[in-house]
Each structure stands twice: as C-alpha cells, then as structure tokens.
Amino acid sequence: MRTKRVLILAAAGVIGATMAMPMAGCLVSGSGTTSFSGPIVKKTTLEVIRDEAMSQDQVIEMLGVPTSTVTTGTGEIYAYASEKVSRSSGAVFLLFSGSSKHTQRSVAYIKFEEGRAVKIWTES
C-alpha cells in the first residue's frame, strides 16, 4: 500500500512538472530600445574646432547645420543638440508589468567672433 502511494505521488509530481515546463518560458518577458536624434558631437571634435579656430563654414562642413543659432553683440553661437532615449518594459504573467523611459539630452555650443570659433562648451 505504501509503495502504491509513493508511486501515485511521484506520478503526480512528474505530471505537474511536465505541465508547468511549457509555461515557464512565457511567465517573464522584457524588451528594450534605444534611439538617437540630432548630431552626436564628440569631445575630441570640439577640441579640434577650438584648437584650429575653425570658421563657421568649416564647422558647418564638419558637423552640419546647427540645431539653433543665436546672434550676440560680438558674433554668433551655434548649438548642436542631441538626444538619447532608452525605453524598456517587462512583465511577469498576470502579476506585474512595467515600463520606463530615460531621456539624456546634450548640447554642444560653439561661440564665434569675427567668423572664428573662440569658445566651446557643453551641457548634459
């Protein structure tokens, strides 16, 4: 009698585990994406522009048209803005789901006087 009971419990355990296995892969899911917009201006590129006191035309040739420009009393300031957006989401079947979005914005500024780059700075 005891042997029969052990066999029944073992069979129930095997059947339960077999039924749960296909669902195990579907219980948790997640995904993520990252997108970029605007020109990504490297620090080394800004150093070259500053060290060579590049002209406005040379900077546009190197980086493209600025995101925005501001005219000052002594010249112009070019702004190159870029954005990195990271999105992620995850779920635990029938228990929890969530998502997040992280945006990182950076702007490189180049100040020109008499048509030459004289000052460069960044904000993040």
Secondary structure, 3 states (H helix, E strand, C coil): CHHHHHHHHHHHHHHHHHHHHHHHCCCEEEEEEEEEECCCCCHHHHHHHHHCCCEHHHHHHHHCCCCEEEECCCEEEEEEEEEEEEEEEEEECCCEEEEEEEEEEEEEEEEEECCEEEEEEEEC
